Amino acid sequence: MEFKLLRIDLTEWRAKEEVLKDGIMRKYIGGRGLGAYLAMKEIPPHINPLSSENKIYILTGPLTGTGAFETGRYHVVGKSPLTGILGDSNSGGQFGPWLRFAGYDGIVVEGASDEPVWVSIVDGEVRFHPAKRLWGKGVVYTEKKIRAEMKTPSEHIGSVLAIGPAGENLSKIAAIMNDKYRAAGRTGLAAVLGYKKLKAIFVKGSRKIEMADKKKFHEESKKILKKIMEHPISDALGKFGTAVLVNIINAHGAFPTKNWTRGTFEKAFEISGEYLAEKYLVTNKGCWGCVIRCARVSKVDSGPFRTPVSEGPEYESIWAMGANTLIGDLKALIKLNYLANDLGFDTISLGNTMATLMELYEKAKKGELPEDKAKELLDLLEDIAPEWGDPHAFIQAIWRAAYRDGIGDLIAEGAKRLAEYFGSPDSAIHVRGLELPAYDPRGINSMALSYATSNRGGCHLRAYSVSFDVLGVPEKFDPLAIDKRKVELVKYQQDYFSVIDSLVLCKFNTFATDHTDYVEILKAVTGWDDLTADELLIAGERIYNLERLFAVREGHGYKDYLPKRLIEEPLPDGPAKGKTAKEALETYLPYYYELRGWVDGIPKKETLHRLGLEEFEHLGA
Amino acid sequence: MKVKVRFLQELYQIVGKHEVEYELDDSATVEDLLKILPEKVKEIVLDERGGIRYPAEVAVNGRRIEFLDGLKTRLNDGDVVVVSPRALFVV
């Protein structure tokens, strides 16, 4: 298969096309895998992520926009300003498919512009537009203006990717947004676009996606679609959205509350998917070509948290900005979610960072911070009093964070840097600098391994081991029992999810499918007639190892660990009361390294050889 | 004794309340509790033989009953029982 890349040079405002070879595609598939490979080859070691040498890869995969099932996503890769290692993030909506229809399978953003710019790509034609009048503006307004200028008012046609003020002002927790409310949120890659002064990309076109065997594609597509439609999870996601998880995870005592000091939140029901569906839901919505339709369209009619009809909030956003800061008012969370999207923040990182700020504020008042630091914090806060559970303080703070005003300058740096600055590093709950998502590994112990070994830092999407520890997919486990078979499943998920992110599919496919389900459909699209399921899974393993090598090359970020709080402080409440994540991590990690063929977080040379990564063998242990 | 039952997803929509308190005999089990739930809830949660109908799930104090004593799990005063129409899954 041919994979057409568009290289955009922002220094010169020039673009050129490049066709990637079939061999590279078969080895790295597309999306996340291809991005990792290109980043490893093209981004020099040890560069400042916020410099013109960094690159941002915006990539689709071989199945994107084919209309098969959940194929409406895209993947972004680059060196992360938040973690200093390889960063990547994935987003739904409709940008991925429209990028392909516009004529390209991926974009590489290179160099840096002197002045704000936005780029349009319509049927292969690339144009650069001055963006001075859009700089400083929110994501929603930006999309509206660009659609007006491109004479494409219908939101069903074309797509806009944009950064908000957070990205412009180089916030390390800024999200790349698309279709107004969709976020490639994790690892702060929007700051790299902000540095490059790229405000937005508009895509539209009528290119047909070529396939080796269209008839076979449709047959295979139907088979996968049937599996997804018949799975009970797909149905629940459509009805209640991802926030259906609030009550479930809270019931398990693994719902991190008050900056990870508790495992249950007394107001969980009032911020749940059930409550959202009853009170504030306008309708549900799907990404391009999706049948699950898990997205929420919500609104708040009146009061201080009035919010226009807009998308969200998702489970992670509700948790991070809600339970983790003790905000139990769903109206406030809908408002916060809207603001975070419009200003362009990663809601997981933002919520965690605000929870860290609230903890620091409490410590400052109690005299538990170094005296000079406590004074500095209280001075910088000016009129903000970030008390636990106070949405008003959060709203004040988010605005300042977007424009790096006062305390906002430190919030914009993320939880780790904020906590370190005020002399309380353990108040930030992160792995490799990336703030953790909404599952406490003290209550779901396989997540201890999933978080610790996640290449991009604290993340639930490299391995979603909650699926077997709570859901029972592919088999049921007790979330509190130490069981080494969980290690095998975490490794499997990491490799399988690397394939999913490289095909660029939605992870909600993975409850109903495994890697073997994608072999025939991929053959039909690419013409790789001798492709096997094993080859596909090994590609996933190759990608996982390659990402790890990026960290090895940087000389940091390859140690696998968990935050001190999760290792040393037992949960005080709920079914996991008295548990820490220490035993799980200490039991699982050595077996994980054995399965991976790694030594202390570094792939062995023989492992790299086995995976066809010989060109990077010098980085192996 | 009294136990609190929390209804999730469609069960919440059927019952109209997230949490309902039930009065039970002191020796009651999960099975006894499920028998006195509203008919429409039972239709979703229980199969013809009185077992848990896939993909429904029941948990007592956050522990799924399959990791306790199943339907024979004894209840205690103040217990919180979560009843969900489908696997207590997560995404």
HADDOCK unambig.tbl for C-alpha pairs under 7 A between the chains (distance, minus, plus):
assign (segid A and resid 232 and name CA) (segid B and resid 86 and name CA) 6.77 0.50 0.50
assign (segid A and resid 242 and name CA) (segid B and resid 91 and name CA) 6.73 0.50 0.50
assign (segid A and resid 245 and name CA) (segid B and resid 90 and name CA) 5.58 0.50 0.50
assign (segid A and resid 248 and name CA) (segid B and resid 88 and name CA) 5.85 0.50 0.50
assign (segid A and resid 251 and name CA) (segid B and resid 62 and name CA) 4.77 0.50 0.50
assign (segid A and resid 252 and name CA) (segid B and resid 62 and name CA) 4.51 0.50 0.50
assign (segid A and resid 252 and name CA) (segid B and resid 63 and name CA) 6.77 0.50 0.50
assign (segid A and resid 253 and name CA) (segid B and resid 62 and name CA) 6.64 0.50 0.50
assign (segid A and resid 274 and name CA) (segid B and resid 9 and name CA) 5.84 0.50 0.50
assign (segid A and resid 466 and name CA) (segid B and resid 90 and name CA) 6.31 0.50 0.50
assign (segid A and resid 467 and name CA) (segid B and resid 89 and name CA) 6.56 0.50 0.50
assign (segid A and resid 467 and name CA) (segid B and resid 90 and name CA) 6.19 0.50 0.50
assign (segid A and resid 470 and name CA) (segid B and resid 88 and name CA) 6.20 0.50 0.50
assign (segid A and resid 470 and name CA) (segid B and resid 89 and name CA) 5.58 0.50 0.50
assign (segid A and resid 470 and name CA) (segid B and resid 90 and name CA) 6.84 0.50 0.50
assign (segid A and resid 471 and name CA) (segid B and resid 87 and name CA) 5.71 0.50 0.50
assign (segid A and resid 471 and name CA) (segid B and resid 88 and name CA) 5.61 0.50 0.50
assign (segid A and resid 471 and name CA) (segid B and resid 89 and name CA) 3.92 0.50 0.50
assign (segid A and resid 471 and name CA) (segid B and resid 90 and name CA) 6.30 0.50 0.50
assign (segid A and resid 478 and name CA) (segid B and resid 67 and name CA) 6.77 0.50 0.50
assign (segid A and resid 575 and name CA) (segid B and resid 61 and name CA) 6.19 0.50 0.50
assign (segid A and resid 575 and name CA) (segid B and resid 62 and name CA) 5.38 0.50 0.50
assign (segid A and resid 575 and name CA) (segid B and resid 63 and name CA) 6.66 0.50 0.50
